[in-house]
Amino acid sequence: MNESKRKVFTETQKAKVALEAIKGTKTINEIALEHGVHPNQVSQWKKELLENAGSLFEGKRGSKVVNAQSDPDR
């Protein structure tokens, strides 16, 4: 018997496929065929990217501590 193994995609590959789906230049079916995944998987990755896109920018910059002596105008 021929056992086929599931293809494992990295986070980078998933993001690339999802971004391509968001752009809308190709259909979901075309993208799925090109990358060798099921169209439902492309839609799921697209949905996940859209839902979690806001969290990419959280915590990158905190508020700066203002020292009264270094900046007397504040």
N, C-alpha and C positions, 0 to 999 in steps of 0.2 A: 504494500500500500504506500501511496505517496502522501506523506504528511506535509501540508503547507503551513509555514509559520506566518504569524501575523507580522505585518510590517510595522516597525516602531518609528515614529516621527519625533524629532527633537522639538523643543519649544520654538526654536528659530524657524524650523520648517513649517510648523503649525501657524506661526505668526505671518509668515510669508504668504501662505495659502489664504489665510483669513483677510489679509490686506488686499490681496488680489480680488477677493470676492467683494470687499467693500468698495473698491474702485468702480466696479460695475462695467468694465470694458469687455468682459467675457461673461458668458452665462455660468451658473453654478455647475452645470453638466460639463461644460468645456474645461473648467478649472479642475474638476474632479478627474476627468479622463486624463488630463495632462499630468497630474501629480499621482495618479494611481490610487485614489481614495474614492469612497462612496460619496455621492452628492449630499447625503444627509450629514456626513461627517464635516464636509466643507461648511454647511449651514450652521452646524453646532459650533465650530471654531470661530466663525464670523460672529455669531451671537455672543459667545464668551468674550471675544475681544472687545466688542462694543460695550458690554456690561462692565468690564474691568478696566477700560481705558483710563478712567478718572483716577484710579489708584496708582497709576504709573507716576503721577506727579506729586503724590503725597509724600511729605517728609523729606523732600529733596533740599529744601531751604527752610531753616528755622528763622525765627525773628532774631535780629541782631541785638546784642546787648549794648545798650547805650551807656557810655561812661560820661557822666556829667562834666568831668574835668577835661576830657579829650575834645568834647564839642560843646562849648559854653552856650551856643545858640539854642540848644534843646533844653 
